[in-house]
Amino acid sequence: MDYSILKHSHAGLAYLTILLFVGRFLLFYFYPVWRRNRLLKILPHVLDTLLLVFAVMLCIQIAQYPVHDHWLTAKVVGLFCYIGFGSIAIKTASRRAFFAAIASYLFVLGAAKAHDPLSWLAYF
């Protein structure tokens, strides 16, 4: 598959994932009854799986891998933080966990844009 298609698909899925996370958190926070909605339980897993598949395909295509390339290691660590904080935020409606998840996502985005483990700080 063409690099440009992989990259834009991965980025698009990343943006969709954060939009869905924010939307789900707000919906669950203000209307807890929506937690039982089956689509809102399944859709994030589908998007995240596709996001991961495209990430692996990108790593293979550009021959850069976590541990070997530090900016990718930073993205993986940030991803684990995002998943942990996001899970807590969704399950407990914790605003602190929500903002920590958003900060983790922004860190991952910065590392991806800068190709540097310092994330957004690499630009200063």
Buried (B, 14 or more C-beta within 10 A) or exposed (E): EEEEEBBEBBBEBBEBBBEBBBEBBEBBBEEEEEBEBEEBEEBBEEBBEBBEBBBEBBBEEEEEEBEEBBBBBBBBBBBEBBEBBBEBBBEEBBEEBBEBBBBBBBBBBBBBBBBBBBBBEBEE
